[in-house]
Amino acid sequence: MAETPAPGRPVRGSTTGRPVMAALDLLGRRWILRVIWELHQHGGPIGFRDLQRRCDGMSSSVLSTRLTELREAGLAAPTPESTWHLTPLGTHLVTAMGPLLDWSRVWAAQQGSPDTDTTGPNPS
């Protein structure tokens, strides 16, 4: 299994591990944004199976890997009841992604593509 990207360690696209490159490496992994979004949308702790259902089509092994990466990155954490939630840092990331969501809607409009999602991104 590949190592979880972290600032200060070499990552895809950066031998120095600049923080922004480490973040982009982590966020560019398949399904990671979807897991973050579903944890955010749920608004509270969510169990593994429920999270898997919300991430239609994701295998349990991939979800397990992504949750481990998010835990190691400090963005999500398990509870004693074996559910998962975003940490304050994970919530901060979702807030920071707001301007990107706004930009993507402008981009979609300029490309003639309707904005079909009024609740937020579906980053799978």
N, C-alpha and C positions, 0 to 999 in steps of 0.2 A: 504494500500500500504506500502511496506517495505521502511524503511528509506534509503536514498542514502548513501552508504559507504563513510566515511571520516576519514582521519588520526586522531587518538586520541580518537575515539569512538569504542566501541566493534563492531567487524565485524565477519563474518563467518571465523572461524579458528583462531581468535585472540581476547582474552578478553581485550587486551591493545590497540588495534587499531593501531598497527604498520603501518607506511605508506605503506610499500610494501604489507601487508596483506589487507589493505583497497583498494589499487589499484587492487590487484588480485580479490577481492570480486566484485568490480565494473566491471572490464573487463571480469569476468566470467559469467556475466548475459547474458542470451539468447539475441542474436541480437545486443548487444552493440558494439562489434568489427565491425560488418557489418555496422552499422550506422556510426561509426567513419570512416571506410574505404570509404564508399560512399561519405561522406562529404569531405574527402580528395581528392578522385578521381575527384570529380566534379570541384574542383579548385576554387570555388567561392560560393557565397550564392546560396542555392537551396530551392525551395518551398517544403512544406510538402508532397503534392501529388506526386511530381516528386521523392522525396526521397523515398516515400512509394513504387512507381513503381520500383525503383532501388533495393529495398530490397524485392524482389519477395516473396510473401506469408506472409508478415508481416501485422498484423491487425493494423488499425489506433489507437486503444487503446494502443497496445504494443508500437508502434512508439512514441506516445505521452508520454508514461511513460519513455521510454528510452531517449527521448530528454530532458525531465524534469530532469532526473538523470544526464545527461551530462551537462546541464546548471548549476545545483546545484554543480557539481564537478568542474566547471570552464573550461570544455573542449570544449563546444559548446555554441553558443549564437544566439538568434534570432536577426534579423535586424528590423528596423522600417517598412520595407515592408513585414513583416511576412515570411521571408525566414530564413534559418539557415546556419551557417558557423562554422568552427573550430576556436577556439580562438588560440592565440599564444601557450598556454599551450597544447592544443589539437594537434596542429601541431608538437610540441616538442615530444609528445607521439608517433606520427606516425614515426618520425625520430628515436626515441629510439627503436621502434619495428623492425627496419631494420636488426639488427643482428639476431633477432629471425627468421625473414623471411629467411635470409641466412642459418641459421642452419637448418630450416625445409626442405630446398631444399637438403641439404646434407643428412639429415635423410631419406627423400623420396628416394633418389638415393640408399642409402645403404639398404633400404627395398625393392628395386626392383620396386618401384612405380614411374612412370614417372611424371615429373614436368609439369603439363598441363597448369599452369598459368604463363605466362611470364610478366604480368603487375603488379603483386603484389598479396597479399593475398585476399582470398574470405572468410573472417572469419564468415560465418553464421553458 
